[in-house]
Amino acid sequence: MRPRGRFAGRTALLAAGDAAVASGLFALVVALRRTLPLPGTLGTLPAPNVSLDAPWLAGVALATLAALWLAGTYDEHLASLKERGGLLVAALLAGGLLLALYFLAGRSVPRTVLLLWVPLLSVGLGLWRRVAEAVAPIGMRPVLVLGGGEDARRAADALASGRITGHTLLEWREDTSLLDSGGARDVLFASDRPEDRRTIVTLLERSFEHDFDLWILPGVADVVASRVVTRSLGDLPLVPVVTRGASAFAFAWRRALDLVLGSALTVLALPVLLLVTAAVALESPGAPWIRQRRVGRGGGTFLLWKVRTMREDAEARTGPTLSAPDDERVTRVGGLLRRSRLDELPQLLHVVVGSMSLIGPRPERPEFVEVFAAQVPAYRLRHVLKPGLTGLAQVMGAYATQPDVKLRYDLGYLFHWTPALDLFVLLRTVVTVLRGSGI
């Protein structure tokens, strides 16, 4: 578990100061060598030998940040860093990385510059870190450990012993049915009992409602089924529950995709949409397009456009009702449109304006959401994302796939999103449309 401090942006503050110290000291050493000859040298340093232009100073800063990260200096108190000589190790490593950077650029760093810069960097970083620790200390985050068994005991002992920097044990609770976080900033689920796995669903929902982060201490099956474990609590493997699909980068990526690809698809779809609209209008009376209230991001509602595929009075007697595979209310043209998913083409307009995305959970009607949320735990988590024109559940499921199964696909997308997954969904959507297996 990486300490984040009681102040947001602590790591960014440290990194900004580290970069400024590194590039500033490098510029100072070069300036001194240009003006003062040193014993054992041939004189002052010629200006062309080492450039102080912005790109080169940026390279110095990047080499230093990489060295500090490799030396693990962002997750410790200054006292422990000094005790193990972490900043000196980082400074030496930064010198080596800088040599490699200049070598790749076809340049060389004068030995006297490195001999002066490396020790000054170690001292300068120590002084800066002392100031930074006073301004933004690591602080302590109380941790609630949930679950019984040997792993839970080990986790509780490690936290109680003070060995985990920036974290302390708030409580070890073997009874996982008591889910009040009690003011914890981190909740660690460490149960090895299969029946306690249901608790994770409730914890997921509460982690969005309360200000705590959720972690899972995985068993062998969890490690095999998920990605490689790169976090730990002491020597215990630890998996953070991170909504990757709801990160700032993920939202920016999908918005760019929506604007570029969505706009192009809208233009290309116009002729097809005109033909589809005409076919619906000629087959049955009523408006060829309909608007339905759907639930979007954050649980809010919006009016969704789609091509009508049922009789005009389809819900006059029954009210909102889910469609079945052989629904007699669906018209002949409507059945074709549903299988090919052409009835969803008007939703490209929602994608372009921003109320929907190309990829995400399909938007449901409020009446159905209310029922599903009562029956399916964690159903409301799908509203963390914008609703999508297509999604993982749509390309992996079938027409009769139940809401709880679709939710697993939606949550898989939310928690394990990558740009490559978006590409997979888009390609599978093309296959789905061509095979006429839309849902």
N, C-alpha and C positions, 0 to 999 in steps of 0.2 A: 504494500500500500504506500503510495507516494504522498508525503506530507505536502499540503497545499497552503498551510498557514491560515491564520484567521483573516487575512486580507486577500481579496480576489486579485489575481494578477501578480502574485508574489514572484513566480518563476520568470514572468516577462520582465518584471522590474530588475531582477538579478541579471538576466541576460543582457538587457539594455545597458546596465552599468558596466558589466564585464566587457562588452564590446567597446564602450567608450574608453574604458581604462586601457584596454589592449592597444587600440589604434592610437590613442593619445600618447601613450608611453613610447610606442614605436616611432611616431613622428618626432617626439622629443629627442630620442636617441639619435635618429638620423640627422636632425638639425644640429645637435651637439657635435657629431662627427664631421659635419660639413664645415664647422667653424673652429673646432679644437683638435689639434693633432694629439694622439695618444702615444705613450712610450712603446717602442717596438713596431710602430707603423711608419709608413712612408710619408705621412702628412695627413692633411684633411681629406675627407671623402668627396670625390667629384660628384656633383649633383646628378649627372645622368646614371650613376651606378645604381641608385635606389630611388624609385619614384615615390612621391607622396601624393600622387593624384588619387581621387576618390576610389576608383576601382581597386587600386592596390591596397589602400587602407581598409576597404571592405573585405578584401581577402585576408588581411591580418585579423580582422574581427571574427570572420567566419572560422578561421583556423583555431582561434582561441576558444570560441563557443563549442566547436566540435571536441576539442581537447577536454574542456570542462565537463561536457556531457559524458564523454567516454570515461573520465575519472570519477564519475558519480558524485559531483560536487553540489548538485541541486537538491539533494534529498537528505542533507545532514545539517546539524548545528555547526557553527563555526568552530566550537571547541573540539568536536570530534574530528573535523577536517584538519585542524592544526595538529592534533595528536597523531594522526596517521600520515601527515605531510601531504594531504590531498591536493592542496593548491600548488605546492612545489612540483609534484608529479604532473599536474595539469600544465604548468608553465613549461616544463621540459618537453612534454608531448606537443604543446603548441609550437615550440621551436622546431620540432621535427616535421610537423605538418606544414609549417611555413616553408621550410626548406623544400619539401616535396612540391608544394604549390608553385614556388618560383622555378623549380627544375622543370615542371610540366609546361611552364610559360616560357621556357628558354632563357631564364634569367638566373642570377645567383645572388644570395644574400651575403654581404660582407661578414666575416667571422666576428669582427669587433662589434658589429650591430647586434648579432645574436647573443654574444657573450655579455653584453650590457642589458639587452632587452629581457632576456629570460629571468634573471634574478629580480630585476625591477618589476617585472610582471607579477611574480610571486608575491612580492611585498605589496604592490599596488592593489592586487586583488584582495589580499588580506585586509587592507585598510578599508577598501570599498565594502567588503562583505560585513565588516564590523558596523559600518553605518547602516547598511541595508538590514541587518538583523535587528538593529534598534528601531528602524522605521517599520519594517514588516517582518516581525518574528514568525517562526514556524507555528507557534501556538500548539494547542492540543485539541484533537477532535475525539470526542467520546464515542466509543464503539459498543454497540449491542451485539453480543454473540447469541445466536439462536440455534438450538439443537443439542442433542446429547451425543454421547460417543467419544471415542478417543481423540479424533481430530478436533472436535469442539473444545475439549479440555485443553489440548495443546494450544489452540488459538487463544483461549481465555488466559492461559498461563503466560503466553508470550506478551500479550497486551498488559496484563497486570504487573509484569516484571519491569516494565519501562524500557524494554529492548526495542520497541517499535517507535521510531522517531515520529513525533507529531501525532501520535495516537495513544489513547489510554482506554482501559476497560471501564465501561460504564456499568455493564451488568452481563452476566452469563445466565441465560434463561433456557433451561432444558425443555420446558413446556412451550412448544411452538404455537400453541393455540392462543397465547396471550401476545397479541401483535401490537400493542401500544409501544411506540418507539421510545417513549420516556425521555425525549430530548436528545437522542443519539443523532450524531451527524453522519455516521456510517452504520449500516446494519449488515452483519456478516451471517449468512445462512450456512450452517455447518452441520446439518443433520444428515445422517447416513441411513435413516429409516425411510423406506419407499412411501409410506403413508403421509409423511411430512412434506412430500414434494408438492402437494396441493397448496401448501402455505405460500410457495413462491408466487403463485398467481396473485394472491392478496397483497403480498409485499410489493409486487410490480405496480399494482394500482396505487398503493399508498406512497410509493417512492415518488410518484408524480404529484401527489397531493401534499406531501410533507417535504420538508427540507432535509432529506437524508439520501445518501447514496447507498445502493444495494450491491453487495458482493456475494459471490458463491464460492465456497470451498469445495472444489469438484472431486468426485470420485473417479475411479478408473473409467467407467462408462462415459462420464461427462467429458473427460479429456479426449477419449477416442472419438467421440461424436462431434466435438467442437474444434475450434482452432487451437494452435499451440499456446501454452500457458506462458505468459511473459511477466506476470506480476506475482508477488509472494508476500506472505505474512511470516516474517522470520524465515524459516525454511519450508513453510507450507505453501503449495501452489494456490493461487487465488485468481478468480475470474471476475472482472468488473462487469456489471450489467449496464451496458452502454447502448443508448438508442442511436446507433450510427446513422440511421436513415433520417433522423431529426436534427443532425448537426448543422451548423451554419454552412459548412462546405457542401453538404448534401443538398440543402435547400438551394444554394446558389447554383450548383451543378444542374439540378433539375429545372430550375427557372430558365437557365440559359438554353437547356435542351428544349424546353417548352416553347420558348420564343423562336428559336432557329428552326427546329424540326416541326414544331406545331404550326408555325406560320406557313411553311412550305407545304405541309400536308393539307392545310385548309384551302390553299389555292388549288392544289391538285384535286381535291375532293369535290370542288364546286360542280363540275359537270355531272359527276355520279350522283351528287346530292339532288340536283335538279331532276334527274331521271327517276330517282327513288321517290321523291316528293310527288311527282306526277303519277307514278304507278299507284301510290297509296290513295291519292285523291280520286283516281279513276275507279279503283276497286270498291271502295266503300265510302259512305257519306261521312262527313265530319272533317275537321281540320287535319291536314296531313302531319302537322307537328303538334306535340303536346308539351306542357310544362308540368313538372312534378316537383314537389318540395322534397329536398334531399338533405341529409346531414353532412356537413363538411368539416373542415379542420377546426379543432377546438370544440366540436359539438354544436356549432352554429348551423343554421339552415340556409339554403339558397334554392332558387328555382332553376331546375335543370331542363334543358331542351333535349328532346329526342323525337325521332320519327315514330308516329303512331303505328303499332303493330297489332292492336286489338280493335274490336268493334268500338264504336264511339261510346256506347253505354255499358262497357264491360264491367264497371264497378258500381253501376247504378243501384243494384240490389244488395251486393255483398260488401261494398266498401273496399278499402285497400286489402288485396289478397295476393299472396305470392303466386307466381305463375308456375305451372307444372309442365313437364316435358310434352304432354299431349293436351295442352289447355285448349278447350274448344272455343275460347274467346279470341284466340289468335287467328287472324285472317291468313289466307293463302300467301299473299305477298308478305305479310308480317312474319310468317314462319321462315320464309327465305331470308328476310332481312335479319332476323334473329340469328340464324345459323351462320350468316356471313358477317354479323356484327355491324352491318351497314346502318342499322337504326341508331347507332351511337355517333354517327358522323357529326351531327350538330354540336356535340360536346367539344369538338375542336375549338369552337368559339370560346367556351369556358376555359380551355387550356391557354389560349392566347391572352385572355384578359386576366387570368391569374386565380380564378376561383377553383380551378382544377389543375391537375398535372397530367402529363402523358402516362406516368406510372405511379401507382399508389393503390390503396384499397378502394374497391368500387363503392360509390356513395349509395347508401340505403335510405329508404323512406323513414321518417321519424317514427311512424307507427311500428315498423318492424324493428327499428333500433331499440325501442323501449322493451319489446318482447325479448330480443336477443340478449340485451344487456342484463336482463333479469335471469336468463337461463344459462348464459355462457360467461363464466368468469373472465375478466380482463378484456371483454369485448370492446369497451370504450377506449382501450389503448390504441386501437386503429385510427382514432380521431386525432392522434398526435400529428399525423401526416395529412397533406391535402389528398382528397379523393382523386383517383386516377381513371383515365380513359381505359387503361388496361392495368393488369397487376399480376403478381406471382400466382395468386389464387386462380386467376382467370386462365392462365396458360398451363397450369399444372393440374387443376381440378377438372371436374366434369359438371354437367348441367345439374345433377342432383346432389352435388357435394353439399354437405350440411354446413350451417354457419360456424359450428365449432371447429370443423376441419379447415374451412376457408380462413378462419382466424389464425390458425397455426402458420399458414403460408404468409399471411399479412404480418404476423409478428416476426417470422423468419426474415422477411424483407426489412422490417423496422430495426431489428437488432443486429443483422449481419449484412447491411447494405454495403455495396461497393459500386463504383461506376460500371465495372464489368457485369454486375448483376443486372443493371439497367439494360445493358446491351443484350444480355441473354433474354430478358423479358420482351424486348422489342422484336428480336428475331423469332422467338416462339409465338409472339402475337401474329406475325405474318403467316407462320405455319398453321396456327389455329384458324385464321380467317380462310386460308386456302382449303383447309380440310372441312370447313363448315361445321366446326365443333365449338362454336362460341357459347358462352354461358352468361 
